[in-house]
Amino acid sequence: MLLATSQSKLFNVFVRQGQRSFASIRYRNVLSQQFVPTTKENANKEDKNVKSVDLMLRSGLLRQSSSGIYSLLPFAVRTLEKLERIIDEEMRSVGGQKVSLPLLLSPEGWKATGRWESTGKELFKLQDRKGSEFCLAPTHEEEITQLVANEVSSYRQLPVRLYQIGNKYRDELRPRSGLLRGREFIMKDLYTFDATEEEAQVTYDLVKEAYHRIFTRVAIPFAVAEADSGNIGGSKSHEFHFVSQAGEDSLISCRECGYTANEERAIGKIKGQTEELGSVLSQETIDKLRKYSLHWSVSEEEHPELSLIVTEKGRQINGLKVKASFKPVKLLTEEQMLDWLSQHSVNKLNLLLDDSVRCNATAHEFENSKTSQITDILRGNQIDTHMGDFHNTKAGDACPHCVESRPLSVERAVEVGHTFLLGTKYSALLNATYQPADSVAKVPMQMGCYGIGVSRLLAAIVESSHDSKGIVWPPSVAPYRMCLIPLVTGKHAENDQMLTKGTEELYDRMHSEVGWLRDELIIDDRKGVSAGFRMKDAELIGYPWSVVIGKSYLKDGKFELQIRQTGEKQFLTKDELVNLFRTMELNV
């Protein structure tokens, strides 16, 4: 009986202690109870130009599992949840409904659209124990289109707007730059289905506006660029970018009128005039051609044709522009061209004269020829001349929209969002049709798809907002918005008690009186580390605001407020500090 009583008392003490401990953790967030393995050592030895990798590793946001695959730790997950909350709110504002689609996909839809093969080796393919084929989803156009095709049959059921936030997979040959280009990533993708092209365009504009609101709320400066639809397809496309030297994309923009396009779609007017080549491709004309850059190519078709693309010196060929105005081509080196000629007979040459050359050649006469690759290939053959914009725009080209043709500039950027107006590219192939009000015959739905790389957005924020001390989080998505740092030393019990009490009282008032700081405060109560270490950790992690409770508090009751973005410091009483944040507006 005595043993039972002792055990009961011991149990009650344990429960009471556990309850107090649990209440403390639940009520006040304390860093000693968090899993945040920070380190001061340089953690990124490969991508030295990509600061986000090093900062996210050192600040305890993530750890690498294998090449291109990362584990996201608690502080990173908190930020991801905030990003997803912003996205959820804006997607619902345009009528989006959230779904969860499978990650393991059957190949039927992919084969019907041709992407089972055209996606290439980036598509993770696998087989189950029965030998059935599957792929790990890199995107979900086929899956969502088949789902809607089975459930929607009338115009009365349209529009449909479905989105999800989940993992995607891509077998990158060389994963790099941390979360900016990995094999596993988190993405938001919205798919819309409308009855007519006009209604699909209205939807496109609505979602594009929602994207503006999303990135405005994230509070990192962004740019919107005209873009190519690429493998996704469709008739209209825009990219959303954060400007960063770590980016893999180049944005061409005009600071005067705001025109912005990615390098693939940008159009720039060539300044100055170059000589005319003349109307006859004589030896003199051929000699003039040598002053320009000559690019050999073959068309990508069953019976390939040889083409010579002529641009001014220093101009690179834009394959998408060639494809749009001529046909898809594969560029060849001079050696590859000669090898191709040894295996094919040539009876026609396509001569593509770029706008940068400004010529008007149309004839196919060659006079007084000397031995040269051009004349040897062309003598006696048909020549089809095509003129157009076949080059990449570069800095200094003139803006195509400004009246005064201001010079264009080039900046590196990280793509964080993409919108596509798909039309019937997928619905026609996958039989996603509906019956209109005025017709018995069914017609394909008009589709759009809209992506945001959520895990890439996390890294892009860090890449775009940091300094030599660490991350500088925007308050809207910071893991915690404010860190309280009591300078408890363990050497002076009375002072330590006053500092702890002052910290807890400030926490409680901020929590109860400043709504947007509720559950956004954390106390760095760690023992065994110096005050300097904790303050440097606060800068590394990047809390928007830190409050140091130390000598100034003991002396005259003032808290030291440190503003991460500006480096500014203010000494304020508790009332002054609470009132400052109570009157502050935060767009979250």
C-alpha positions in Angstrom: 0.0 0.0 0.0 2.9 2.4 0.9 4.5 1.5 -2.5 1.3 2.2 -4.3 0.9 5.6 -2.5 4.4 6.6 -3.3 4.0 5.6 -6.9 0.7 7.6 -7.0 2.4 10.7 -5.6 5.3 10.3 -8.0 2.8 9.9 -10.9 0.9 13.0 -9.9 4.1 15.0 -9.6 5.1 13.8 -13.1 1.7 14.7 -14.6 1.8 18.1 -13.0 5.3 18.8 -14.2 4.4 17.4 -17.6 1.3 19.7 -17.7 3.3 22.7 -16.8 5.9 21.9 -19.4 3.3 21.2 -22.1 1.4 24.4 -21.3 4.7 26.4 -21.5 5.6 24.9 -24.9 2.1 25.4 -26.2 1.7 28.9 -24.9 5.2 30.3 -25.5 7.3 29.1 -28.4 10.9 28.6 -27.1 13.9 27.8 -29.2 15.3 25.2 -26.8 12.3 23.0 -27.8 12.8 23.4 -31.5 14.8 21.3 -34.0 16.9 24.0 -35.7 20.4 22.6 -36.3 22.3 25.8 -37.2 25.9 25.9 -38.1 28.4 28.7 -38.7 30.5 26.7 -41.2 30.2 27.2 -44.9 27.9 24.3 -45.8 27.9 24.6 -49.6 31.1 23.8 -51.3 29.8 23.2 -54.8 27.4 26.0 -55.9 29.4 29.0 -54.5 27.4 31.4 -56.7 24.1 30.2 -55.2 23.9 31.7 -51.8 20.5 30.2 -50.9 22.0 26.7 -50.6 24.6 27.7 -48.0 22.2 29.9 -46.1 19.4 27.3 -45.9 21.8 24.6 -44.7 23.5 26.8 -42.2 20.3 28.2 -40.8 18.9 24.7 -40.2 16.1 24.9 -42.9 17.1 21.8 -44.8 19.5 18.9 -45.1 20.5 17.0 -48.2 19.3 13.4 -48.5 20.9 12.6 -51.9 21.6 14.4 -55.2 18.8 16.8 -55.9 16.7 15.5 -52.9 16.3 17.4 -49.6 14.6 17.0 -46.2 12.8 20.1 -45.1 13.2 20.9 -41.4 10.6 22.5 -39.1 11.4 26.2 -39.8 11.3 25.6 -43.6 8.0 23.8 -43.2 6.6 26.7 -41.3 7.5 29.0 -44.2 6.1 26.6 -46.7 2.8 26.4 -44.8 2.6 30.2 -45.0 3.3 30.2 -48.7 0.7 27.6 -49.2 -1.9 29.5 -47.1 -1.4 32.6 -49.3 -1.7 30.5 -52.4 -4.8 28.7 -51.1 -6.5 32.0 -50.3 -5.8 33.5 -53.8 -6.8 30.3 -55.6 -10.1 30.2 -53.8 -10.6 33.8 -54.7 -10.8 32.8 -58.4 -13.0 29.8 -57.8 -10.2 27.2 -57.4 -11.1 24.0 -55.6 -8.3 21.9 -54.0 -7.8 18.3 -55.0 -5.1 15.7 -54.5 -3.9 13.8 -57.5 -1.8 10.6 -57.5 2.0 10.8 -57.9 2.2 7.4 -59.6 0.6 7.8 -63.0 -0.3 5.2 -65.7 1.1 5.9 -69.2 -2.1 5.8 -71.3 -2.8 9.6 -71.1 0.9 10.4 -71.6 1.1 8.2 -74.7 -2.1 9.7 -76.1 -0.6 13.2 -75.9 2.8 12.0 -77.2 4.6 13.2 -74.0 5.5 9.7 -72.9 8.4 9.8 -75.4 8.8 13.6 -76.0 9.5 14.3 -72.4 12.6 12.3 -72.7 14.8 11.0 -69.9 13.6 13.6 -67.4 10.5 11.4 -66.9 10.9 8.9 -64.1 9.6 5.6 -65.5 9.2 2.4 -63.5 7.4 -0.9 -63.6 5.5 -2.8 -60.9 6.0 -6.5 -60.1 3.6 -7.4 -63.0 5.6 -5.4 -65.5 3.0 -2.6 -65.9 4.5 0.8 -66.7 4.1 3.9 -64.6 5.8 7.3 -64.2 6.4 9.6 -61.2 4.4 12.7 -61.9 6.4 15.7 -63.2 3.1 17.5 -63.9 -0.6 16.5 -64.2 -2.1 17.8 -67.4 -3.0 14.3 -68.7 -4.3 13.1 -65.3 -6.6 16.0 -64.6 -7.9 16.2 -68.2 -8.9 12.5 -68.1 -10.6 13.0 -64.7 -12.6 16.0 -65.9 -13.4 14.2 -69.2 -15.1 11.4 -67.3 -17.2 13.7 -65.1 -18.1 16.8 -67.2 -20.3 16.5 -70.3 -22.4 19.7 -70.4 -21.8 23.5 -70.7 -23.9 23.7 -67.4 -21.0 22.1 -65.5 -18.4 24.7 -66.7 -16.2 26.4 -65.7 -14.2 24.0 -63.6 -11.1 25.2 -61.7 -9.1 22.5 -59.8 -5.7 22.9 -58.2 -3.4 21.0 -55.9 -0.2 21.5 -54.0 2.1 18.5 -53.9 5.3 16.8 -54.8 6.6 16.4 -58.4 9.5 14.5 -59.8 12.0 15.1 -62.6 15.1 13.1 -63.4 17.5 16.0 -63.7 20.8 15.0 -65.3 22.7 17.4 -63.1 20.7 18.5 -60.1 22.1 21.8 -58.8 21.4 24.9 -56.8 19.6 23.2 -53.9 15.8 23.6 -54.2 16.1 25.8 -57.3 16.7 22.7 -59.5 16.1 19.3 -57.8 14.7 15.9 -58.6 11.9 16.2 -56.1 10.0 19.5 -55.6 6.8 20.9 -54.3 4.5 22.6 -56.8 1.1 24.2 -57.0 -0.7 23.5 -60.3 -4.1 24.9 -61.2 -6.0 23.5 -64.2 -9.0 25.3 -65.7 -11.7 24.2 -68.1 -13.9 26.7 -69.9 -16.5 26.4 -72.7 -15.2 29.0 -75.1 -11.9 30.7 -76.0 -13.3 34.0 -74.7 -14.2 32.6 -71.3 -10.8 30.8 -71.1 -9.1 34.2 -71.7 -11.2 35.8 -68.9 -10.0 32.9 -66.6 -6.4 33.4 -67.7 -6.6 37.1 -66.8 -8.2 36.4 -63.5 -5.5 33.8 -62.5 -2.7 36.1 -63.7 -4.1 38.8 -61.4 -4.2 36.3 -58.6 -0.5 35.5 -59.2 0.2 39.2 -58.9 -1.4 39.3 -55.5 0.4 36.1 -54.4 3.8 37.5 -55.2 2.9 40.9 -53.8 2.0 39.3 -50.5 5.2 37.4 -50.5 6.9 40.9 -50.7 9.8 40.1 -52.9 10.1 42.3 -56.1 9.1 40.3 -59.1 8.9 40.6 -62.9 6.3 39.2 -65.3 7.7 38.2 -68.7 6.2 37.0 -72.0 7.2 33.4 -72.4 7.3 30.4 -74.7 4.9 27.6 -73.9 7.6 24.9 -74.4 6.7 21.2 -73.9 3.5 22.2 -72.1 2.1 23.8 -75.2 -0.6 26.3 -75.8 -1.1 29.7 -77.4 -0.2 32.2 -74.6 2.2 32.1 -71.7 3.8 34.3 -69.0 6.5 33.7 -66.5 6.9 35.2 -63.0 10.5 35.8 -61.9 12.6 37.0 -59.0 15.6 38.8 -60.2 18.7 37.0 -59.0 22.2 36.3 -60.3 21.7 32.7 -59.3 18.9 32.4 -61.9 19.1 30.3 -65.0 16.8 32.5 -67.1 17.6 35.8 -68.8 15.0 38.6 -68.8 15.1 41.2 -71.5 13.3 44.4 -70.3 12.8 48.1 -71.1 13.1 50.4 -68.1 11.1 53.1 -69.9 7.9 51.2 -70.8 8.2 48.1 -68.7 8.2 45.6 -71.7 9.6 42.3 -70.3 10.1 39.0 -72.0 12.3 36.0 -71.5 15.3 35.5 -73.8 13.4 32.9 -75.9 10.5 35.3 -76.7 12.1 38.7 -76.5 12.1 41.0 -79.6 14.6 43.8 -80.0 15.0 46.1 -82.9 18.5 46.2 -84.4 20.1 49.6 -84.2 21.9 51.1 -87.2 22.0 49.9 -90.8 24.1 47.2 -92.3 24.9 46.7 -96.0 22.5 45.2 -98.4 23.6 41.9 -99.9 22.0 42.5 -103.2 19.5 40.6 -105.2 22.0 38.2 -106.8 24.0 35.7 -104.8 27.2 36.2 -106.8 30.7 35.6 -105.6 30.7 39.2 -104.3 27.6 38.4 -102.3 29.2 35.2 -101.0 32.2 37.2 -99.9 29.9 39.6 -98.1 28.2 36.7 -96.3 31.6 35.8 -94.8 31.4 39.0 -92.8 28.4 37.6 -90.9 27.9 34.6 -88.7 26.9 31.5 -90.7 24.9 28.8 -88.9 24.3 25.4 -90.6 21.2 23.4 -89.6 19.0 20.6 -90.8 15.2 20.5 -90.4 13.7 18.0 -87.9 11.4 16.0 -90.3 11.2 12.8 -92.2 13.1 14.2 -95.2 15.5 16.8 -93.6 16.6 19.8 -95.6 19.8 21.7 -95.2 19.6 25.4 -94.1 22.0 28.2 -93.8 21.0 30.8 -91.2 22.9 34.2 -91.6 23.1 36.7 -88.7 25.4 39.5 -87.8 28.6 38.6 -86.0 28.0 37.8 -82.3 24.3 36.9 -82.7 23.1 33.6 -81.4 20.3 31.6 -83.2 17.0 31.5 -81.4 15.6 28.0 -82.2 12.1 28.9 -81.1 11.9 31.8 -83.5 13.2 29.7 -86.3 10.6 27.0 -85.5 7.8 29.6 -85.3 8.5 31.3 -88.7 10.1 28.5 -90.6 10.2 25.0 -89.1 12.0 23.1 -86.3 15.8 22.8 -87.0 18.8 21.2 -85.4 21.9 23.4 -85.5 25.1 21.8 -86.8 28.8 22.5 -86.3 30.8 22.8 -89.6 32.1 19.3 -89.0 28.6 17.9 -88.4 27.4 19.7 -91.5 30.1 18.1 -93.7 29.4 14.7 -92.1 25.7 15.1 -92.9 26.5 16.1 -96.5 28.5 12.9 -96.9 25.3 10.9 -96.1 22.7 12.9 -97.9 22.2 14.3 -101.4 21.3 18.0 -101.5 19.0 19.5 -104.2 17.8 22.5 -102.2 19.1 24.9 -99.6 17.0 27.1 -97.3 18.7 30.4 -96.9 17.4 32.1 -93.7 18.5 35.8 -93.6 18.1 37.3 -90.2 16.8 40.8 -89.6 20.2 41.7 -88.2 21.6 41.4 -91.8 18.9 43.5 -93.4 19.3 42.0 -96.8 16.9 41.4 -99.7 18.5 38.5 -101.5 16.0 36.4 -103.5 17.9 35.0 -106.4 19.9 31.7 -106.7 22.6 32.6 -109.3 26.2 32.0 -108.6 28.9 33.6 -110.8 32.7 33.3 -111.0 32.6 30.8 -108.1 35.8 29.7 -106.4 36.2 26.7 -104.2 34.1 27.3 -101.1 31.7 25.3 -99.0 28.9 27.6 -99.9 29.3 27.5 -103.7 30.1 23.8 -103.8 27.0 23.0 -101.9 24.7 25.4 -103.8 25.9 25.2 -107.4 23.0 23.9 -109.5 20.6 23.6 -106.5 17.4 25.3 -105.7 17.6 28.1 -103.1 14.6 29.2 -101.0 15.2 32.4 -99.2 13.4 33.3 -96.0 13.7 36.5 -94.0 12.8 37.1 -90.4 13.8 37.5 -86.8 16.0 34.4 -86.1 18.4 35.7 -83.4 18.4 36.1 -79.7 17.8 39.6 -78.5 20.7 41.1 -76.4 21.4 44.1 -74.2 21.5 47.3 -76.2 18.9 46.3 -78.8 16.1 48.8 -79.1 12.7 48.3 -77.4 10.0 47.3 -79.9 7.3 49.1 -78.1 8.8 52.5 -77.0 8.3 55.4 -79.5 11.9 56.4 -78.9 13.2 52.8 -79.0 15.0 52.8 -75.7 17.8 50.3 -75.2 16.9 46.9 -73.6 18.7 45.5 -70.6 19.3 41.9 -69.5 19.1 40.5 -66.0 19.4 37.0 -64.6 16.3 35.7 -62.9 14.7 32.7 -61.1 11.4 31.5 -62.5 8.9 30.9 -59.7 5.6 30.8 -61.6 4.2 30.1 -65.1 0.8 30.5 -66.7 -0.3 28.8 -69.9 -3.4 29.2 -72.1 -3.6 25.7 -73.5 -6.6 25.8 -75.7 -7.6 22.3 -76.8 -4.1 20.8 -76.9 -5.0 18.2 -74.2 -8.8 18.2 -74.2 -9.0 17.2 -77.9 -6.5 14.4 -77.6 -8.0 13.0 -74.3 -11.7 13.5 -75.3 -12.5 16.1 -72.7 -15.6 17.4 -74.5 -18.9 18.9 -73.6 -22.2 19.7 -75.3 -22.8 23.4 -75.9 -26.2 25.1 -75.4 -26.7 25.6 -79.1 -25.4 22.3 -80.5 -25.8 18.6 -80.3 -22.2 17.9 -81.3 -19.7 17.9 -78.5 -16.6 20.1 -78.6 -13.3 20.1 -76.7 -13.1 22.2 -73.5 -10.7 25.2 -73.5 -8.0 24.6 -70.9 -5.4 26.6 -69.0 -2.7 25.5 -66.5 -1.0 27.6 -64.0 2.1 26.5 -61.9 4.0 27.9 -58.9 7.1 26.1 -57.7 6.5 26.3 -54.0 9.7 24.8 -52.8 11.6 26.7 -55.5 9.8 29.9 -54.2 11.2 29.1 -50.7 14.8 29.0 -52.0 14.2 32.0 -54.4 13.1 34.2 -51.5 16.4 33.4 -49.7 18.4 33.9 -52.9 16.7 37.3 -53.4 16.7 38.5 -49.8 19.9 38.0 -47.8 23.1 39.8 -46.8 26.5 38.9 -45.4 24.9 38.0 -42.0 22.2 35.6 -43.2 18.7 35.5 -44.5 16.4 38.5 -44.5 12.9 37.1 -44.4 9.9 39.1 -45.5 7.5 39.2 -42.5 4.7 37.6 -44.4 6.5 34.2 -44.7 9.2 34.3 -42.0 9.3 31.1 -39.9 8.7 33.3 -36.9 8.3 37.1 -37.1 9.9 38.1 -33.9 12.6 36.5 -31.6 13.0 37.6 -28.0 16.6 37.1 -26.7 16.9 37.4 -22.9 20.6 37.8 -22.0 20.5 35.3 -19.2 24.0 34.3 -18.1 23.4 31.9 -15.2 25.8 34.0 -13.0 23.4 36.4 -11.4 20.2 34.8 -10.3 18.3 38.0 -9.5 19.2 39.6 -12.9 18.4 36.4 -14.7 15.0 36.2 -13.0 14.2 39.9 -13.9 15.2 39.3 -17.6 13.2 36.1 -17.8 10.1 37.8 -16.3 10.4 40.8 -18.6 10.7 38.5 -21.6 7.7 36.5 -20.7 5.6 39.6 -20.0 6.5 41.1 -23.3 5.8 37.9 -25.1 2.4 37.6 -23.5 1.4 41.2 -24.3 2.6 40.9 -27.9 0.7 37.6 -28.2 -2.6 39.0 -26.9 -2.5 42.6 -28.2 -0.9 42.3 -31.7 -3.0 39.9 -33.7 -0.5 39.3 -36.5 2.2 38.3 -34.0 0.1 35.6 -32.4 2.0 32.3 -32.6 4.7 34.3 -34.5 7.0 35.0 -31.5 9.7 32.7 -30.2 12.0 33.0 -27.2 15.7 32.0 -27.6 16.0 30.5 -24.2 18.9 28.2 -25.0 21.5 27.6 -22.3 25.1 26.8 -22.8 25.5 29.3 -25.7 26.7 32.9 -25.4 24.6 36.0 -26.0 26.7 36.8 -29.0 26.1 33.4 -30.5 22.3 33.7 -30.1 22.2 37.2 -31.6 24.3 36.0 -34.6 21.9 33.0 -35.0 19.0 35.4 -35.0 20.6 37.3 -37.9 21.5 34.0 -39.7 17.9 32.7 -39.4 16.6 36.1 -40.5 13.8 36.9 -38.1 12.3 40.3 -39.3 12.5 41.6 -35.7 14.6 40.7 -32.8 14.2 42.1 -29.2 17.2 41.9 -26.9 16.4 41.9 -23.2 19.6 42.8 -21.4 21.5 45.7 -19.7 19.1 48.4 -20.9 16.2 46.6 -19.5 17.9 46.0 -16.1 19.0 49.7 -16.0 15.9 51.6 -17.2 13.3 49.0 -18.4 14.0 49.4 -22.1 14.0 46.7 -24.7 16.5 46.8 -27.7 14.5 46.3 -30.9 16.6 45.2 -33.9 15.1 45.5 -37.4 16.7 42.9 -39.6 16.0 44.5 -43.0 17.6 47.9 -42.2 19.9 47.0 -39.3 18.3 49.8 -37.3 18.1 49.6 -33.5 15.7 51.3 -31.1 15.4 51.3 -27.3 11.8 51.3 -26.2 9.8 50.6 -23.1 7.3 47.8 -23.1 4.3 50.0 -23.8 6.2 51.8 -26.6 7.2 48.5 -28.2 3.7 47.0 -28.0 2.1 50.2 -29.3 4.5 50.3 -32.2 3.6 46.9 -33.4 -0.1 47.3 -32.6 -0.3 50.2 -35.0 1.8 48.6 -37.7 -0.1 47.1 -40.6 1.2 43.9 -42.2 -0.1 42.6 -45.5 -0.1 38.9 -44.9 
